[in-house]
Amino acid sequence: MNTEKHRRLYRRIVGKALLLLFLLYCGIPLLEHPAKADSSDSVLEILVRLESSYAKVNDYVAIFRKQERVNRTLLPEKTFFVKFQKPTKVYMKWIEKPPKETEALYVEGGYDNKVIVHRTGIPGVETLSLDPKGLIAMRNNRHPITELGFGFLIKELRRNLEMALCNRELQIIKLSDELFEGRPATILEVKANPCAGHEYYASHMICHIDKELCLPVGVSFFDEREELFEKYSFTEVKLNVGLTEKDFSRDNGEYRFLCPR
């Protein structure tokens, strides 16, 4: 057996051991209800694979779609072209009909940690430098630009799924293979059935995981009334394309940012 096979076997054994310890710690029965234990084990394995896959990602470009409920109103879906680089560098360009020059740029630690926004069609306003969590930047948004991307989604999934498993409140509705946007994917649909005052980010979650990328390319969150409050998807994803400082520079000639106010 070569060295690489030894490493894969070691990682598999360690991964199984960690999952077993987690299930035992949470008090999830392993022998009394074997089917339930297998499902729990599969959910945790999925989380581990997502985190492992994302750890290998340095940057990506994608078409990002989002639909959010803000102030009890489900807003229309919005579409963006996105560039992302770790730790948190984001360039977004709205894809609208009719087209408008609307762009946003955020670089962690750069530009005074402000999000630079350019939008045509607003008299007297070309480029603004905004607090990413301030009232203007957060208007009609549930999350700031600092929380965009695969990393944030994976963290939310782990936090909620682990909590529901530990509390024995996770109901696995569906775990199977199906297409998502024409690509092979795994669908994980779960519900959290809280008791004893436990609170979850979402009571009902549907996640599509691209089989090749092993990343959550489609996620929908529903509240306790079964109302959709967040829906996100990534298509045309290209990983590790070698984005540079120019891609996240206000001075990039392909962008329309002026000197921010």
Phi and psi in degrees as a GROMACS rama.xvg file:
@    title "Ramachandran Plot"
@    xaxis  label "Phi"
@    yaxis  label "Psi"
@TYPE xy
-76.7729  175.036  ASN-2
-63.4147  -41.8671  THR-3
-63.6399  -39.9066  GLU-4
-63.618  -39.2285  LYS-5
-59.6787  -43.4836  HIS-6
-64.099  -44.0745  ARG-7
-62.9751  -41.3814  ARG-8
-64.2402  -42.0878  LEU-9
-62.1923  -46.1862  TYR-10
-62.1018  -37.938  ARG-11
-65.8611  -42.7914  ARG-12
-66.3773  -45.1285  ILE-13
-63.3171  -42.6882  VAL-14
-59.7211  -45.0956  GLY-15
-63.2331  -40.0026  LYS-16
-64.5758  -42.3885  ALA-17
-64.4642  -39.8752  LEU-18
-63.8587  -41.7687  LEU-19
-62.8315  -43.8728  LEU-20
-63.3326  -40.0276  LEU-21
-62.7756  -46.0335  PHE-22
-62.7169  -39.9835  LEU-23
-67.159  -40.9647  LEU-24
-61.3844  -40.2996  TYR-25
-80.1982  -6.66111  CYS-26
77.3733  21.1535  GLY-27
-78.2476  121.893  ILE-28
-62.7781  136.298  PRO-29
-105.5  -25.973  LEU-30
-111.219  -34.8615  LEU-31
-67.1467  -37.8696  GLU-32
-130.072  76.5197  HIS-33
-59.5291  -36.7324  PRO-34
-64.2137  -42.5593  ALA-35
-65.3787  -40.8639  LYS-36
-63.1036  -42.1246  ALA-37
-60.2229  -41.7485  ASP-38
-64.84  -43.8132  SER-39
-61.3157  -43.1169  SER-40
-60.0848  -41.4006  ASP-41
-65.0595  -40.7311  SER-42
-62.6554  -44.9144  VAL-43
-66.7891  -36.8392  LEU-44
-63.7907  -38.7709  GLU-45
-60.6138  -45.1635  ILE-46
-60.1354  -43.1235  LEU-47
-62.4689  -41.9811  VAL-48
-66.5751  -40.2601  ARG-49
-60.7583  -46.5383  LEU-50
-65.4773  -39.5974  GLU-51
-65.439  -41.0625  SER-52
-66.7862  -44.4627  SER-53
-67.366  -29.3658  TYR-54
-62.56  -23.2859  ALA-55
-88.8997  -4.055  LYS-56
-92.1188  127.466  VAL-57
-100.69  -38.053  ASN-58
-155.897  167.07  ASP-59
-162.812  160.772  TYR-60
-124.364  151.652  VAL-61
-166.955  164.674  ALA-62
-95.4241  122.148  ILE-63
-112.957  129.135  PHE-64
-120.356  140.905  ARG-65
-142.341  148.526  LYS-66
-140.514  125.973  GLN-67
-132.706  152.235  GLU-68
-98.6482  118.425  ARG-69
-124.284  127.214  VAL-70
52.2468  45.2132  ASN-71
69.937  6.51908  ARG-72
-112.196  125.568  THR-73
-80.3226  111.18  LEU-74
-79.5211  158.334  LEU-75
-62.1984  154.775  PRO-76
-66.013  140.969  GLU-77
-118.958  148.538  LYS-78
-125.051  138.664  THR-79
-137.347  151.727  PHE-80
-95.3769  130.39  PHE-81
-126.651  138.137  VAL-82
-116.396  134.786  LYS-83
-137.856  137.907  PHE-84
-138.45  138.334  GLN-85
-70.6208  148.337  LYS-86
-75.407  -48.3076  PRO-87
-152.479  87.5307  THR-88
-122.87  125.227  LYS-89
-134.368  130.743  VAL-90
-121.595  130.487  TYR-91
-129.355  139.182  MET-92
-130.689  122.249  LYS-93
-66.1958  138.18  TRP-94
-107.113  104.745  ILE-95
-126.553  158.203  GLU-96
-127.604  119.452  LYS-97
-67.9829  156.211  PRO-98
-67.5896  139.707  PRO-99
-132.348  146.343  LYS-100
-76.7111  94.9688  GLU-101
-129.534  117.431  THR-102
-137.577  155.563  GLU-103
-140.638  144.522  ALA-104
-138.107  130.33  LEU-105
-138.014  130.661  TYR-106
-128.558  115.098  VAL-107
-58.5991  122.251  GLU-108
86.0833  -5.34408  GLY-109
-115.955  161.973  GLY-110
51.8043  40.6317  TYR-111
57.9758  28.1311  ASP-112
57.2762  29.755  ASN-113
-100.882  155.547  LYS-114
-94.3823  128.346  VAL-115
-95.2758  124.584  ILE-116
-123.441  131.855  VAL-117
-123.539  130.508  HIS-118
-147.256  126.66  ARG-119
-82.7058  162.949  THR-120
92.9959  -2.622  GLY-121
-107.204  110.13  ILE-122
-54.4614  127.698  PRO-123
80.6036  -1.45309  GLY-124
-124.926  122.818  VAL-125
-116.802  -54.3367  GLU-126
-135.362  133.728  THR-127
-123.245  149.542  LEU-128
-111.701  113.403  SER-129
-123.783  151.345  LEU-130
-65.2686  120.45  ASP-131
-60.6827  -20.3611  PRO-132
-109.578  11.202  LYS-133
-80.3294  172.745  GLY-134
-60.949  -40.8672  LEU-135
-69.6576  -47.8078  ILE-136
-66.7225  -30.6667  ALA-137
-89.9083  -0.347957  MET-138
-60.4462  125.458  ARG-139
62.7061  28.0966  ASN-140
-135.035  142.269  ASN-141
-89.5445  -23.8396  ARG-142
-133.263  147.523  HIS-143
-74.6878  166.273  PRO-144
-61.8057  -23.3743  ILE-145
-67.3783  -13.9441  THR-146
-109.378  17.0168  GLU-147
-80.8701  142.438  LEU-148
118.048  177.046  GLY-149
-62.6472  -39.189  PHE-150
-59.1813  -45.7254  GLY-151
-63.6179  -43.5805  PHE-152
-62.4889  -41.8074  LEU-153
-64.8831  -40.0194  ILE-154
-62.6358  -42.6292  LYS-155
-65.4923  -40.4647  GLU-156
-62.2736  -47.3301  LEU-157
-62.7207  -46.0691  ARG-158
-58.4272  -44.631  ARG-159
-77.7224  -42.2143  ASN-160
-68.0067  -42.8112  LEU-161
-61.358  -44.1524  GLU-162
-63.0488  -44.5475  MET-163
-66.6155  -37.7786  ALA-164
-65.9475  -44.8806  LEU-165
-63.7585  -34.6067  CYS-166
-86.5977  1.12713  ASN-167
57.0391  40.4237  ARG-168
-121.013  14.7326  GLU-169
-95.5477  125.689  LEU-170
-110.142  117.005  GLN-171
-89.7396  110.766  ILE-172
-85.8325  -41.8825  ILE-173
-149.854  135.026  LYS-174
-146.619  96.3308  LEU-175
-157.477  -179.597  SER-176
-100.3  139.79  ASP-177
-162.59  166.718  GLU-178
-79.9351  145.473  LEU-179
-133.017  117.685  PHE-180
52.9033  38.1179  GLU-181
82.3764  2.9619  GLY-182
-117.059  145.811  ARG-183
-59.4024  132.87  PRO-184
-148.256  164.077  ALA-185
-107.108  130.313  THR-186
-102.206  129.232  ILE-187
-119.265  114.003  LEU-188
-119.307  124.181  GLU-189
-137.512  158.517  VAL-190
-128.921  142.878  LYS-191
-102.593  122.87  ALA-192
-107.346  84.4359  ASN-193
-72.8776  144.16  PRO-194
-140.187  171.645  CYS-195
56.6388  31.2624  ALA-196
77.6423  11.0174  GLY-197
-69.9791  141.853  HIS-198
-122.825  137.721  GLU-199
-121.307  155.361  TYR-200
-61.4089  -39.3634  TYR-201
-141.449  140.976  ALA-202
-81.7025  -23.6917  SER-203
-141.414  126.185  HIS-204
-129.519  137.681  MET-205
-124.994  121.557  ILE-206
-126.301  128.363  CYS-207
-105.204  126.505  HIS-208
-114.294  117.868  ILE-209
-63.9378  127.818  ASP-210
-67.8939  -36.2962  LYS-211
-76.9737  -46.809  GLU-212
-78.8543  -26.0996  LEU-213
53.8833  51.6081  CYS-214
-138.062  152.78  LEU-215
-77.6441  94.9092  PRO-216
-87.3499  -10.3895  VAL-217
-149.238  124.262  GLY-218
-138.666  131.765  VAL-219
-125.287  133.985  SER-220
-116.978  133.767  PHE-221
-122.904  148.489  PHE-222
-88.5203  -173.252  ASP-223
-67.0404  -16.2771  GLU-224
-92.2913  6.969  ARG-225
63.5547  30.4199  GLU-226
-97.1796  130.278  GLU-227
-64.4063  129.797  LEU-228
-123.324  -13.958  PHE-229
-151.551  136.272  GLU-230
-144.239  123.713  LYS-231
-131.732  145.032  TYR-232
-147.121  151.185  SER-233
-125.846  126.299  PHE-234
-128.883  167.01  THR-235
52.0899  41.9422  GLU-236
-77.0034  131.771  VAL-237
-128.543  120.664  LYS-238
-96.5418  148.541  LEU-239
48.8621  57.319  ASN-240
-88.2804  -3.81385  VAL-241
82.9271  44.6043  GLY-242
-63.3588  147.305  LEU-243
-120.272  -179.819  THR-244
-58.9611  -32.399  GLU-245
-60.8658  -34.931  LYS-246
-65.0463  -20.1346  ASP-247
-122.505  31.883  PHE-248
-109.272  136.094  SER-249
-62.6491  -23.4575  ARG-250
-88.9064  3.55264  ASP-251
-58.9541  123.359  ASN-252
-63.4972  -16.6618  GLY-253
-82.2754  -13.145  GLU-254
-97.9634  173.625  TYR-255
-121.947  24.7539  ARG-256
-73.9867  130.728  PHE-257
-99.7444  -176.684  LEU-258
-63.1637  117.175  CYS-259
-67.5225  148.534  PRO-260
